[in-house]
Amino acid sequence: MKLTFTPFELQLKHRFTIAKFSRTATPLMLVQLEHEGHIGYGEASMVPYMGESVETATDFLNKIDVNELKYRFNYAEIMAYLDSLAPDNPAIKAAIDIALHDLEGKLLNQPCWQLLGSNPELMPVTSYTIGIDTPEIFAQKVHDAAGYKAIKIKLGSDNDKKLIETVRSITQVPLYVDANQGWSNREQSLDLIYWLYEQGVQLIEQPMVKTDPDSNAWLTARSPIPIVGDEAVQRLADVERASGVYHGINIKLMKSAGMYEAKLMIDKARQLGLKILIGCMSETSCATLAAAALAPQCDWADLDGPLLTSNNPFNIPDMEDGKWVLIDMAGLGLVDMEHSFNNIVL
């Protein structure tokens, strides 16, 4: 097994602002795992507020003994090994996990979605995310989203109602909203939720701070809209804690440490009767296809990474009727990706 990696800065088409952070680019670490003439591709998207960086990722990757990644892959053992190297760092662990799944699919000549038991016909639409901005720029972003079947709006500012009104003056497509822990008053938040319900909002992510389960549970018990835990749900152990606090959970591979644990989280959430949104950070087509392989097992998808970036080093996968298309190709389904990836110079 040969491991190679290189940093890459992913540029966003527009400044991306949420309740407490703003950025124009995201550092990535692109990973290759080579075995028996096949190459698996993975990536880590390290948004600043998650605490990872090119430096922490490099340090982690340099600790890996590739002999511990022996084929045929026992993902439980491999994840335990990766966790033993450092307690956190889920994004760079996800890069390894994604590369292993891509490699395994190629070694077995099977698509990852098939290995994970997904049915492509059940693929949900993916939402197009719009960050907090001035009403004028926000309106332009809404026009840019024309053609997508759902739009996700970042809330948590003083202009929440104005932003929704701006969207509704342009389009009537279903809306998802994400407060990113930006709401603080229970009663005011509940009033806003009922207003959002009238505007056709279909889900709300992380309304209150993640360390306040009581307030989130209070809203969940009263909300006519499904409340989804995001920042409060990182890895498998968090799923059970979300039961009774949220209607559902948001799984992101960069939080779950990859596809293996994301699948465990999906199964656990189903056992607990929780709804599932599968989301993303700012990502290339590589991580997007990794999450898309699991998306048919979820209720909603927010996998718009390649749609929001300007220098995705890979081809953008096919999309039909607002849904990513899973193809019958070994591994992740990275069509013509090897050439693109190698141009980055590993």
Buried (B, 14 or more C-beta within 10 A) or exposed (E): BEBEBBBBEBEBEBEBBBBEEEBEBBBBBBBBBBBEEBBBBBBBBBBEEBEBBBEBBBBBBEEBEEEBBEBEBEBEEBBEBBBEBBEBBBBBBBBBBBBBBBBBBBBEEBBBBBBBEBEBEEBBBBBBBBBBBEEEBBBEBBEBBEEBBBBBBBBBBEBBEEBBEBBBEBBEBBBBBBBBBBBBEBEEBBEBBEEBBEBBBBBBBBBBBBEBBEBBBBBBEEBEBBBBBBBBBBBBEBBEBBBEBBBBBBBBBBBBBBBBBBBBBBBBBEEBEBBBBBBBBBBBBBBBBBBBBBBBBBBBBBBBBBBBBEEBBBBBBEBEEBBBEBBEBBBBBBBEBEEBBEEEEE
